[in-house]
Amino acid sequence: LLAPALELVGEILVETGAAMAAIEPLERALALWQPATGEPRQTTSIQLNLAAALWESGRDRGRARALAEQARDGSRALGDVGATDLARAEEWLARHAAKRR
């Protein structure tokens, strides 16, 4: 289960101000997780963390928004199970709506 470990590393890096360094482990986590399990709850979490890394690093804000939107939609489809990530995604999108570039 490498993907959850990579996500945790990426999340910690984002939270400690190292967003650029977080991108690689989060990209790997997303690539490993989606084909391996297809577990949507974990996928939405990785998407949100990768969105934060991309946005904070200034690397690809368009993709960051797209990932957050995918996480929002995926979380919504999960119903109660996805409620926490749905709230995170909606808050992230609202916070970054005015800062498109």
N, C-alpha and C positions, 0 to 999 in steps of 0.2 A: 504494500500500500504506500507507494512512493508519492502519489498525487496529494494526499492530505498533508504529508510532511512538507512538500514543496509549497503548498498553499500557506501553511503556517509560517514558514520562512519568509515568504513574500509579504504576508500580512504584517509581520513584525518589522520588516524592512520599511514598509510604507509608514507604519506608525512611528518609526524612529527617524523619519526624514530622509530615508534612502530609497526614494521611489524609483529612481533609474535602476538601481541594483535589484529591485523587487520584480521587475518586468520578466526577466528570464525564468526564474523559478515559477512564476505564475503562468507564463505561457506554456511551460512544460507541464504544469499541473493540469491545465485545461486540455492540452493535447492528449495527455495520458488518461484523464478521467472520462472524458466523453465517449471515446470508443470502448474503453474497458468496462464501464458499468452502466453508463447512460443514466445514472442516478441524478434526477433533476435537482434535488435540494442541494447537493454538493456543487453541481454545475453552477447554479445561480450564485452561490457564495464565492466561488472562484472568479466568476465574471465580475462581481462587484469589487473584489479586491484588485483584479487586473485593471478595471476601469479607474480606480483610484490611483494606481501606480502610473498608468498612462497619462492621466490628467495632471497629477502632481509633478511629473517629470517634464511636462510640456511636450511630450514626444508625439502623441497622436490623439488629440482631444476629440476628433470626430469618431474614432473607433471607441474611445472611452465612453462617449454618450451611447453609441450603438450597443456596447456590451451592457451598460446599465439598463437600457431599454429591454434588451433580451432577458436580463435577470428579472426585471419587473414583470414582464409577460410570463416568464417561466414560473415565477413565484405566485403570481395570480392564479395560474392554472393548478397549482398545488393545493389551493384552498387553505385550510387552517395550518397545515404543515409548512406552508411557505409564507405565513403571515409576517414573521420577523424580517425575512429578506425582502418581502414586498415593501414593508415600511422603510427599510434601509434604502432600497432602490428609489422609491418615490421621493424620499428626503434628499438623496444624492442628486437626482434629476432636478428637483426644485432649486436646490442650492447652486447648481451649475447652469441653470437655464439662462441667466443673464450674462454668463461668462463663456460664451460660445467659442471664442478664440483666444 
